[in-house]
Amino acid sequence: MNVLITIGSYIVEYLIAIFFLRDLWDYRKSKAFAFALGAGLYTLALVAYLVFDNLIVNLAVFTAIDFILALVCFRAKSAGAAACALFLTAAMAGTEFLTMALLAAVRGGDINAYLADAVMFLIANVFCKTLYFLTMRIAVAAGLRLSARRKTREPLFLFLFPLSALAILYAFWRLMTEVGKNAGLETIVAAASVALIASVILTFVFYGRTTQKTEALHEALFEAEKLRADTEYYALLDRQNEQLKRLIHDEKAHLAAIRGLSDEPAVADYIDRVCGQIGSESAFGNTGNKTLDLILNEYRYLCREEDVALTADMQAADLSFVAAPDLISLLNNMLDNAVTAAKAAPDGRVLLEIGSANRYAVITCTNSCAAPPEIRDGAPVSTKREDGYHGMGLKIIKKTAEKYRGTFDMKYDEAQSCFTVCVALDPRTEIGEGERGERSSESGDGLLRSRDER
């Protein structure tokens, strides 16, 4: 019976380790791979315990398997994986020693003889693993709050449940110690102990899932509001541009009339220079796509103010198949991220290229970058703090690429100190089909390679 309880303890320790690592880092492999490898490693740890039954060996094995799990299945660096593995082992050993100390204080006498009783051994294990789980959740909550990461955070009141469970388990100990052998009571206490730890773990799991869904809803509302504001802004800008075009046309007509009324060469030369300057100022956005022209003009002026060199290479700027709101959302986020990074670099520059490759429309945005971006949750850490939604821009870019059955890729070039975002869109995608968010099976890595080869 004690062997089955030990196996159950290892399963709980395995799940606690997986959940702890998941809260710290993104999966490097799939979730299924992480759970499968974790199950295999903890099975080896169980075998080592049953064969050697040595404290030093057990601690070394636990540290090794947690290190391997963090390094192989999660996006942890060696130092971080080692620190995490040591912390998990220390927390597990500490809670076991604390449980034994409490057991000695309650029972007194020979603890080993006390633990030979299956029900007492079960209660001790449930108490220990509940304490271990609570310790790791507190560590995660403290770590996320200190790092100000926007991820699922448990409120303090949620920890009242495991604390109450520990108090109930302690009461079970005292009850079993004072009552003595009672088969019916032992069965009830054993079942209640197992149900307690299962309830504690499931409460945190379901709360985490509910909170993640709520955050996803908030992000969707934020994205929709941002898109609405951008669309309205560019609609207003379009009306202003149309008025400005009419004004420029009228001014040119007036200047031409004045030029015809004067025989002075200096007047004619002055009017020609003014008309030339007006023409050069309005010639930047001339791609044939009104939405694209508006965005390019907007960022041309923005880059001037930020002292960033913006170059636009429109090899084949045919983005007519992209709905205007989608094009605004896509290019706004690409260029906004690029300009924000470029203006912090000594030689701020942004290159926007629109071309085609393998029947796809390819949009590539490259910006100078002062230092390699810090990657968190699979995306560069944003330096903008005003909205609190880390990585929303890249998520929107990726979502738009998926909508048009395309691909999304990004990379940092250390030699050139530049960051590149590449998006490919399928012109054959119909808007109705795109709304279903179908994915392409082609790899985004190949797009950057094909662009480099060209």
N, C-alpha and C positions, 0 to 999 in steps of 0.2 A: 504493500500500500504506500509506504514511504517513497518508493521508487517512482510511482505514478505522480505523487505530489511533487517530487523533484522535477520530473519532466514538465509538469504544469508550470512550475516556477521558471524554468528555462524558456518556456514559450512566452510567458509574460515579460521576462527580461529582454527577449528578442524583439517583441513588439514595442517596448519602451524605447529601446535603442533606435529602432527604425523611425518612430515618430519624432524622437529627439533630433536625429540627423536630418529628417525631412524639414523640420522647422528652421534649421540653420542654413541648409543649402538646397539648391535645385537638384533634381535627379540628373546624373550624368548618363545613365542608361534608362531603360524603361522601368516603370514601377514593378512590373512583374519580375523583371530580372533582379531588382534590388531585394524584393521579398524572397525570391527563390534562393539567391546567394546567401542572404541572411539566415534563412532556415537551414541551409547546408552548413554554414559556419557554426551556428549555435548547436547543431546536432553533433559536430565534432567536439565542441566544448563540453557537451553532456557526456560524450564517450570518454573524454579525458578525465572528467570528474569521477565517473564510475570506475575507471581503470586505476587512476593514480590516487584519488581522494587526498590530494596534497594542496594546502592553502596557497603556497607560492606558485605552484604549477597552474592552479586554477586562475589566479590573478593574472599571471603572464599570458595565459591562453585568452582570457577575456579581453585584455588590452590589445592583443594581436588581432583578434577577429574584428573588434570594433574599428581598429585602424584600417584594416583591409576593406571593411564595409564602407567606411567614410571615403576612402580614397578611390575605390573602384566604382561604387554606385552613386556617389554624390560629388558635386563640383567643389570638393575640398582640396586644398593644397596639402603638402606633406606635413608642414608644421601645424596647420589647423586640424588635420586628421589625427595627429599624434596627441595634441592637447585635448581634443574631444574624447579620444579613447581613454586617456588617463583620467579625465574627469568622470566618465561613465563608470570606470572600474572603481575609482575612489568613492563615488556616490553609492555604488552597489555594496562594496565592502563596508563602508561606514554605516549604512542602514542595517546591514546584517549584524555588525558588532553592537549597534545601539539596541537592536531587538534582543540580542542575547543578554545584554546588560539589564534591560528592562525585565526580561524573563527571570533572570537570577534574583532581581529585587522582589518580584512577585512570588516566585516559587521557593527560592532558596534551595540549598542542597545540590544534588547531582543533576545538572542540566541535561546531560546526555540521556540519563534514565527518564527524565521528564519528556524529552523529545521522542523517545521510543514509542510513546502513545501516539497513534496515527492522528487522532483528532487534535491533540495539542500541537503536533507537528504541522498540521494543516493551518491551524489558527496562527501559529508563529510565522509561517511562510506568507500567508495572506497579509498579515500585519506588516511584515518586512517589505513585501513588494508594493503594497499601498504606499508605504513611507518612501520607497524608492521612486515610485511614479510621481508622488507629490513633490519630491525634491527636484526631479528633472523638469516638471512643469513650472515650478517657481524659477528655476534657472533659465528656462526659455523665456518666460514672461519678463524677467529682469533684463535679460540680454536684449530682447526686442525693444523694450522701452528705453534702455540706455543708448542703443544704436539708432533710435527713432525710425526704425524700418516699418513701412506700412504693410504689415502682414497681420494675420489673424492673432489677436491678443485676447487672452482670457481676462475678464474682470476679476477683481479681488474676491467678490462674493462667491464666485464659482469654486474657490478653494475651500469654502466652508464644508462642502460635501466630503472630500477626502479626509479633512480634519475630523469631521463627525464620524466617518467610517473608522478612523483610527481609535477614537474614543469608544466606539461600540465594540471593536475587536478587543480592546483592553478589558472591557466589561465582560466579554466572553471568557477571557483568560481567568479572571477572578472568579467568575461563576463556575467554570469547570474545576478550578482548584478547590473551591469550597464545597461543591456538591459531591464531587467524586464520580465514580463510574455510574453512568446512567445511559443505556443504549439509545433510548428515544431522544434524550436531550442532546447526546453527542451527534446524532444524525441531523437534528435541527440546526445545531450550532455550525456543523460542517457545511451544510447547504447554505446557510445564511452568510457564512464567511466568503464562500466562493461567489455568491450573488453580489455581495458588497463590492468586491474588487472589480467584478465584471461591470457593475453599474457605474463605478467611478470612471473606469476607462471609457466606457461607451458614452457617458455624459460629455466628456471632453472631446471625444471624436465627433459626436453629432453636433455639439456646439461649434466646433471648428468648421465643419461643413456648412452649417447654417450661416455662420459669419462670412465665410468665403463667398457664398452665393449672394449675400447682401452686398458685399464689397463689389462683386461683379456687376450687380444691378446699379450701384452708385457710379461705377466707371462707365457703364453704358449710358446713363443719364448725363454724366459729365461730357462724354463724347458727343452725344446728340446736341446738347446745349452749345458746345463749342462749334460744332458744324453749323448750327443754325446762325450763330453770331457771325461766323466767317462768311457764310453765304449772303447774309444780309449786308455785311460790310462790302463785299465785292460787287453786290448789286448796286449799292449806293455809289461805289467807286466807278462803276461802269457808267452810271448816269452822269456823274461829274466829268468823266472823260469825254462823253459824247458832247456835253456842253462846251468843254474845253476845245474839242476839235472844231466845233462850229465857230467858237471865238477866234481860234487861230486862222481858220479859213477866212473869216471876215477881216481880221487884221491884215492878212496877206493881201487881200483884195484892196483894202484901203491903202496899204503901202505901195502896191502896184500902181494904184491911181495917182498917188503922190509922185511916184517916180516918173509917170508919164507927163505930169504937169511941169516938171522941172527939167531944165537943160543943163543944170550943174552936174559935172562928173562926180564931185564929192558926195552929193546927195544920192546919186544912183549907186555909188560904191557902198555907201553906208546902208542903204536899204537892202542891197544884195547880201551884205554880211548879216544883217538882222534876220532876213528870211532864211539864210543858211543855218544860223544858230537854232532858229525855231524848228527847222526840219530835222536837224541832228538830235534835238532833245526829244522829239516824238517818234524817232525811227527805231528805238530799241525793241519795243514789242511789236513785231510784225511777222508773226508765225502763221497767221491765218486762223488761229484759234483764239477767240476773244478772251475766254477764261484764262488761257495760258499767258496771253499778253498782259492781262491785268496783274497776274501774280508776278510775272517777270518785272514789270514796271514798279510794282510795290517794293520788291526786294532790291531793285536797283537803287532806289532812293534810301532804303534802310541801310544798305551796305555803304553807301556814301557817308551817311551819318556816323556809322560805326568804324569807318576807315578800313573796310574789308573789300578786297578786289573780287568782284563777281564776274565770272565769265560764263556765257551760255552758248553751248554748241548744239545747234538744232540740225542734226544731220537729216533726220526725217521726222519732223515734229508732227506726225499724224496721230493725235490723241483724240480724234473726233468721236471714237467709239466709247470714250470714257464719259460718264455723266458728269455734268459740271460740279455738283456737290462732292462727288468722289475725287475729281481732279483737284478741287480746292483743298480737300482734306489731305490728300496724298502729298501734293507739292508744298502746301503750307507747313506740314510737319517735317518734311525732309529739309526744306530750306531754313525753317526756324531753328531746328537742331544744329544745322551746319553753321549758320551765322553765329549762333550763341557760342559754339566751340571755337570758331575762327577768330572772333574778336578778342579772345583770350590768348591767342597765339601771337608771337612776335611779327610774323608775316601773314596776317589774316587774309585768307583767300578761299573762295568757293568756286567750284567748277560744276556746272549742271550740264549734263549731256543727255540728249534724247535721240535715240537711234533705233535700230532694229537688228535682231539676231534670231535666226531659226524661226521666222514668222512671228516672233514676239516683238512688241514695242518695249524697248528697254530704257529705263530712266536711271541714270547713275549720278549720284551727288557725292562729290569729294570735297572735303574741307581740311585745311591745316589744323593741327591739333598740338597743343603745347606739350602734352604728355599722354602716354597710353591711358585710355579711359578705364576707370574701375568698373569691372563687370560684376553685377549683382542680379540674381534671378534671371540670368541669361541675357541681360541687356546692360548697356553702359549706364552708369549712375548719372542721373540728371543733376545739373548744377542749379536748376531753377527750383525755388522753394515756394512759389506763390500758390500753387494749386494743391500740393500734397499728394498728387498722383504720380508716383515714380514710374517712368518708362511708358507713359500713356501714348506719347508721340510715336514711338516705334511699334507699339501694339496696334495703333490705328493704321500705320503704314502696312504692317503685315496683314491686317484684316482686309484692307483694300486690295492688296495683291491676291489674296485668296479668293476674294469676290470675283475677280476677273481671271480666275483659273491660272494664276501666275505664281511667281516665286519671289522670295525676299531673302536677301543676303547682306551681310555686313562684315567688314574686316578692318583691322588697323595695320598700316604699313609703317614699321619702325624706321626703315631706311629713309622714307620720304616724310615721316612725321605727319601722316595724313590718315583720315578716317573716311571710309567709303561705304555708302549704302546703295545697293543695287536692287531695283525692282523690275520684274518682267511681267507684262500684261498680255493676255491673249486677245487680239482684236476680234477673234471669232466669237467671243463671249457675248451673249445677249444679256441685257440688263436683268430680265426675268430670271435667267439661268444664274447670273452672277449673284442675285439676291439669295440664292440657296447656298452660296459660299462654297462651291465645289473646289477641290484642290487639284493642283497639277502634280503628276508623279515625277516631274523633272526636278533635278537638284539645283538649288540656287548657287552652289559653289561653282558649278560649271559656267554660269553666266559671267562671273567675275573672271574666270580663267579665259573664256572666249573673248571677253573684252580686252584683257591684257595681251592676248595673242594677236588681236587686230592692231 
